[in-house]
Amino acid sequence: MTPLAPNDVWAVDFKGWFRLGNGQRCEPLTVSDLCSRYVLCCAGCSDVSYQQALPIFQTLFKAKGQPARIRVDNGPPFGSRGAAGLGRLAVWWVSLGIAPEFIDPGHPEQNGSHERMHRTLKAEALAPVSRHRRSQQRRFDRWRWEYNYERPHEALAQATPASVYRPSPRVYRGPVAPSYSSSHVERRVRTNGEINWAGRKRFIGEAFIGQNLGILQTGPGCHRVYFHDYLLGEIDEKEEMGMKPVICIRQQDHQSS
């Protein structure tokens, strides 16, 4: 999707880890608005876990509102090899009404402006690195201010990102439980990532633990499995396998079909 207005698409990535002067690992989590080039976040995390990323996005959504879509690569905590390619963080985004948009594996150019921002960040805020995480974060914050408020961008007709960006009108209100039609049968994903269906345990994915899924019959013994309106995969009751997953996330075959 080509962003036409602020908050149409945010780009999100972990820039790539480095060691601080004290030897600790630092994993910068970056978020930018692709229309305005405004850098919303550069946080020096200690790892790339869901637990680290979640409170950062909660704070960001409360302060700036929600985007319509978030563009990410396929790595954790955004993507996974499970159903629809969704990682735990992307499952949470879907429950907020945000559409994950995955770039193709090995094609960082599909997130080109965000990658160019990373090169600038590395040259200007990491040479050399700071000794402690707190001092490195202060450098990230100063750099982000200069990038957003002081530096004109050619792609913006020499305007600054801050002069173009506006907070989103999509207010953060927390996750919304899925709503399925009467044609669906609901199943809750257990703590092992499985559901019970037709007398067998069917593995869905650990990213969906605690979530309600909608299962729609499409033929004799054949069913499609949905999370909200995302098709996760298909179950064939004649087969012993858990679920045949969709390979790549895509908003298709809406649950009401």
C-alpha positions in Angstrom: 0.0 0.0 0.0 1.3 3.5 -0.9 0.7 5.9 2.0 -1.2 8.9 1.0 -1.6 10.5 4.4 0.1 10.4 7.8 -0.7 7.1 9.7 -1.8 5.2 6.6 1.3 3.0 7.0 3.9 2.9 9.8 7.2 1.1 9.2 8.6 -0.9 12.1 11.9 -2.8 12.5 14.7 -3.7 14.8 17.7 -1.9 13.3 20.2 -4.6 14.1 21.9 -5.2 17.4 25.2 -3.8 18.7 27.1 -3.9 22.0 27.2 -0.9 24.2 30.5 0.2 25.7 29.8 -1.9 28.8 29.2 -5.0 26.7 25.4 -5.1 27.0 23.4 -5.9 23.9 21.3 -3.1 22.4 18.5 -3.8 19.9 17.1 -0.4 18.6 13.3 -0.7 17.8 12.4 2.0 15.3 9.0 3.2 14.1 8.4 5.7 11.3 5.4 7.1 9.4 6.0 6.4 5.7 4.0 9.4 4.4 5.7 12.1 6.5 9.0 10.3 7.3 8.4 11.2 10.9 10.4 8.9 13.3 7.9 8.1 16.0 10.2 5.9 18.1 13.8 4.8 18.5 14.1 2.7 21.6 17.2 0.8 22.7 15.8 -2.5 23.8 17.8 -5.3 25.3 16.2 -8.0 23.1 13.6 -8.4 20.3 10.9 -10.1 22.5 7.2 -9.4 22.5 7.5 -8.5 26.2 10.0 -5.7 25.3 8.0 -4.4 22.3 4.4 -4.5 23.7 4.7 -1.6 26.3 6.5 0.6 23.7 3.6 0.2 21.3 1.0 0.7 24.0 2.7 4.0 24.9 3.1 5.0 21.3 -0.6 4.3 20.4 -1.8 6.2 23.4 0.3 9.2 22.5 -0.1 9.2 18.7 -3.1 7.1 17.9 -3.1 4.0 15.7 -2.0 3.6 12.1 -4.2 1.8 9.5 -1.3 -0.6 8.6 2.1 -1.6 9.9 4.8 -2.7 7.5 7.3 -5.2 9.0 9.7 -7.9 8.0 9.0 -11.6 8.8 11.1 -11.9 11.9 10.0 -12.1 15.5 8.1 -10.7 17.3 6.2 -9.5 14.2 6.2 -12.6 12.0 6.5 -16.4 12.6 6.4 -19.6 10.6 3.0 -20.4 12.1 -0.5 -19.7 10.9 -0.7 -16.8 8.4 2.8 -15.8 9.3 1.6 -13.9 12.3 3.8 -13.5 15.3 2.5 -12.6 18.8 2.8 -8.9 18.3 1.1 -9.0 14.9 -1.8 -11.0 16.5 -2.2 -8.2 19.0 -2.1 -5.6 16.2 -4.9 -7.4 14.4 -7.0 -7.4 17.6 -6.6 -3.6 17.6 -7.8 -3.3 14.0 -4.4 -2.7 12.6 -3.4 -4.6 9.4 0.1 -6.1 9.4 1.8 -5.7 6.0 4.8 -8.1 5.6 7.6 -7.4 3.1 8.9 -10.3 1.1 11.8 -12.2 2.8 15.2 -10.9 1.8 13.8 -7.7 0.2 14.5 -4.8 2.6 14.1 -2.4 -0.3 10.3 -2.9 0.1 10.8 -0.8 3.2 13.3 1.5 1.5 12.7 4.9 3.3 12.9 3.2 6.7 16.1 1.5 5.7 17.6 4.8 4.6 16.6 6.3 7.9 18.5 3.4 9.6 21.7 4.3 7.7 21.4 7.9 8.9 20.7 6.8 12.4 23.8 4.5 12.4 26.1 7.2 11.1 24.9 10.0 13.4 23.9 8.3 16.7 26.2 5.2 16.9 29.6 6.5 16.0 30.9 5.7 18.6 28.3 3.9 20.7 27.7 5.0 24.3 28.8 3.1 27.3 25.4 2.7 29.0 21.9 2.1 27.7 20.5 5.3 29.3 23.1 7.6 27.7 22.6 5.8 24.4 18.9 6.4 24.6 19.5 10.1 25.2 21.5 10.2 22.0 18.7 8.4 20.2 16.2 11.0 21.5 18.3 13.9 20.5 18.9 12.5 17.1 15.2 11.8 16.6 14.4 15.4 17.5 16.9 16.8 15.0 15.7 14.4 12.3 12.0 15.3 12.8 12.1 19.0 13.6 15.3 20.5 12.1 16.2 18.6 9.0 14.4 19.3 5.7 13.7 16.2 3.5 13.9 16.2 -0.3 11.0 13.8 -0.5 8.9 16.3 1.4 9.8 19.3 -0.9 12.3 20.4 1.8 9.7 20.4 4.6 10.6 18.7 7.9 8.8 15.5 9.0 7.3 17.2 12.0 5.6 19.9 9.8 3.9 17.2 7.8 3.0 14.6 10.5 -0.3 14.7 12.4 -1.4 12.3 15.1 -3.8 9.6 14.1 -7.6 10.0 14.6 -7.7 6.2 15.3 -7.8 6.3 19.1 -6.2 3.4 21.0 -8.8 1.6 23.1 -7.2 -1.8 23.5 -7.9 -5.2 21.9 -11.3 -6.0 20.6 -12.6 -9.6 20.8 -13.3 -11.3 17.5 -16.9 -11.3 16.3 -18.0 -14.2 14.1 -21.2 -14.9 12.2 -23.6 -17.6 13.2 -22.2 -19.8 10.4 -18.9 -20.1 12.4 -18.1 -22.4 15.3 -15.8 -20.8 17.9 -12.9 -22.4 19.5 -10.4 -21.0 22.1 -6.7 -21.7 21.6 -5.3 -23.5 24.6 -2.0 -22.8 26.3 -0.2 -25.3 24.1 -1.4 -23.5 20.9 -4.0 -26.2 20.1 -7.7 -26.4 19.7 -9.9 -29.5 19.9 -11.8 -30.2 16.7 -13.6 -33.4 15.5 -12.1 -35.4 18.3 -8.5 -34.4 17.5 -6.1 -31.8 18.8 -5.3 -29.4 16.0 -2.2 -27.2 16.4 -2.8 -23.5 15.4 0.2 -21.7 16.8 1.5 -20.3 20.1 1.0 -16.7 18.9 -2.8 -17.3 19.2 -2.9 -18.7 22.8 -6.0 -17.4 24.6 -7.6 -16.2 21.4 -11.0 -17.2 20.0 -11.1 -18.5 16.4 -14.0 -18.8 14.0 -14.3 -22.1 12.1 -16.4 -22.1 8.9 -17.4 -25.3 7.1 -16.7 -25.1 3.3 -17.5 -28.7 2.4 -17.9 -32.2 3.8 -15.3 -32.4 6.6 -13.5 -29.3 5.3 -13.3 -26.1 7.3 -11.5 -22.7 7.2 -10.0 -21.3 10.4 -10.2 -17.5 10.9 -8.9 -15.0 13.4 -11.1 -11.9 13.0 -11.2 -11.7 9.2 -7.8 -13.2 8.6 -7.7 -16.7 7.1 -5.2 -18.8 9.1 -5.6 -22.2 7.4 -7.8 -25.1 6.6 -8.7 -28.3 8.5 -9.6 -31.5 6.7 -11.2 -33.9 9.2 -10.1 -36.9 7.1 -6.5 -35.9 7.7 -4.6 -36.3 11.0 -2.5 -33.2 10.6 -3.4 -30.2 12.7 -4.2 -27.5 10.2 -2.9 -26.6 6.8 -1.7 -23.0 7.4 -1.8 -20.1 5.0 1.8 -19.4 4.1 1.7 -15.6 4.0 -0.6 -13.1 5.8 -3.2 -11.7 3.5 -6.7 -10.3 4.1 -8.7 -12.6 2.0 -11.8 -14.8 2.0 -13.6 -12.6 4.6 -15.3 -14.6 7.3 -18.7 -13.8 6.0 -18.0 -15.4 2.7 
